[in-house]
Amino acid sequence: MLIDATKKNCKGVITELEKAMAGLKSGDNVETIVYGIPNKMDVYAWARRKGHRIESEQRDGANFRITVSKGTPTS
């Protein structure tokens, strides 16, 4: 699954990721493209807070393509 969030701000990026992750199993991946370092940092912070893992990151100018793996839910 790919989310192009280059035209979204932090809140929009995180909202899209939340929606995408809700329908996935643990270990499934979502790729998102975000614009700028602040949005990239928000994705990393959100993933850490939610227990997800950053699998990879590629930079293309001011855009970042970040692959996030859904973590195992904790009880």
N, C-alpha and C positions, 0 to 999 in steps of 0.2 A: 504494500500500500504506500502511495506517495502523496504527501500533503505539500502543496505549493503555498507557503505562507509568506511569500516575499512581499505581499501587499498588506500584511496584517501587522498590528502592533503586538506587544507582549501578551495582552489578555486574549486576543484573537488566536494567537499561535497556541497558547496553552489550552484554550477551549477546543480547538481542532484536535490536538493531541489527546485530550481527555475522551472526546467522542470516539476517536479511532481506537484507542486502547480498550475501551469498554467492551468491544465486540471480539477481542482477540484472546487467545490462550497464552498461558505462560510460555515464554520463549519465542513467541511470534514477534516480528519486526515491523516497525513503521519508519519510513524515511520521510523526513521533512526538510524543506528548503526554506531557510529564513534569511532575512536581510539584516546585516549588521551584527556587530559584536554584542550589543546589549540583548538582542533577541536570542543569540546563541547562548549567552550566559544564563538567560531565563530558562531555556530548554534544559541545560545541564542541571540547574538548581531544582527544577520541577522533577526531572527524572530521579535525582538523588532522593528527594523528599518522598516520592511515590514508590521507591524501591525498584525502579527500572534501571537498565544498564545502557550506557552509550557504547554502541558497537564500533562505530566509525564516524569520521568527520572528514569532509573534503571541502576545500575552499575554492571558490571561483569568484575572484574579485571581492566584492562586498557581500556576496552570498555564501552561505554555509549549507552543505547537504549533510544532515546528521541522521544516522540510523540508530533508533532506540529499540531495545529489546524489552518486551514486557516481563516484569519480574514476577516472582511467585508471591501470591498474596500471603500476608502474615495474619495470624489470628490473635 
